């Protein structure tokens, strides 16, 4: 963990980061954790000698072949019911903050390899988005095995990255 530097977390924002040994943390399964000094969010952990892939991408993301898939109401339930952590971006074409977050979502797709990303255009399926209780755009919901874990409303890329890091850690450690 000593090899981790603040520049490794450039994609996570302008926070200060520091590695702490196990004795300083109540986390008994991890040997080291990297905490944000601003918010206390765990950014990376070493568990049983292997570093967990928690989205600690460098400042220049690697180009990837993975694309964010487009969902419709018929494919929505198949997508969220898989065994991976899933993120659904509810957006419309006319929403300015939604367009800004599309660029951030592409960066997150490259940074978080264990997460599946998809978009659902609320303008094309208004009845479905009403049933899903989407009240603000953009809305990002995190799903695991068909269950909604959390949601972020608005163009808040840092908050979304922190939630992805947290839930990816939880789903990696959980049996």
Secondary structure, 3 states (H helix, E strand, C coil): CCCCCHHHHHHHCCCCEEEEEHHHCCCCCEEEEEEECCCCCEEEEEECCEECCCCCCCCCCCCCCCCCEEECHHHHHHHHCCCCEEEEEEECCCCHHHHHHHHHHHHHHHHCCCEEEEEEECCCCHHHHHHCCCCCCCEEEEEECCEEEEEEECCCHHHHHHHHHHHHHHHHHCC
